[in-house]
């Protein structure tokens, strides 16, 4: 089943594809500094947010361990709920995009993690995919252009709370995270 590309999906693909191509061409060699991305290279006019899509994610520090990444992901997910509840449209949008960036960071850490079984990695990836898909749906709802877009996004987020909690629980139990 095919899904239409969303602003969040396009942004993540725009970040991931050049990195994958670069990695496949350079192998284990140290990466060269990427050329500056011109402003005109935005995916399309629909993605007119005031945040950074340059692949460096300058807006946050990257976690160094899976446990740190999962803790950061848990906080980012909680920030979305807070911003949606506070009627903070721009802050909620930024928080949703922060979740996507942290999911990408955790995916990279999971892929590099040694000593994990393929089943453990697959379970972690499935949980990360579920989180990304859920927050992508919320992001889509935020960008409908409707007057009540934030309210609809908040309702969608609230309806997905159990799914988000289950994915976070899987990650925390399997790979660490914040202590409860």
Buried (B, 14 or more C-beta within 10 A) or exposed (E): EEEEEBBBBBBBEBBEEEBEEEEEEEEEEEEEEEEEEEEEEBBEEEBEBEBEBEBEBEEEEBBEEBBBBBBBBBBBBBBBBEBBEEEBBEBBBBBBBBBBBBBBBBBBBBEEBEEBEEEBBEBBBEBBEBBBBBBBBBBBBBBEEEEEBBEBBBBBBEEBEEEBEEBBEBBBEBBBBBEE
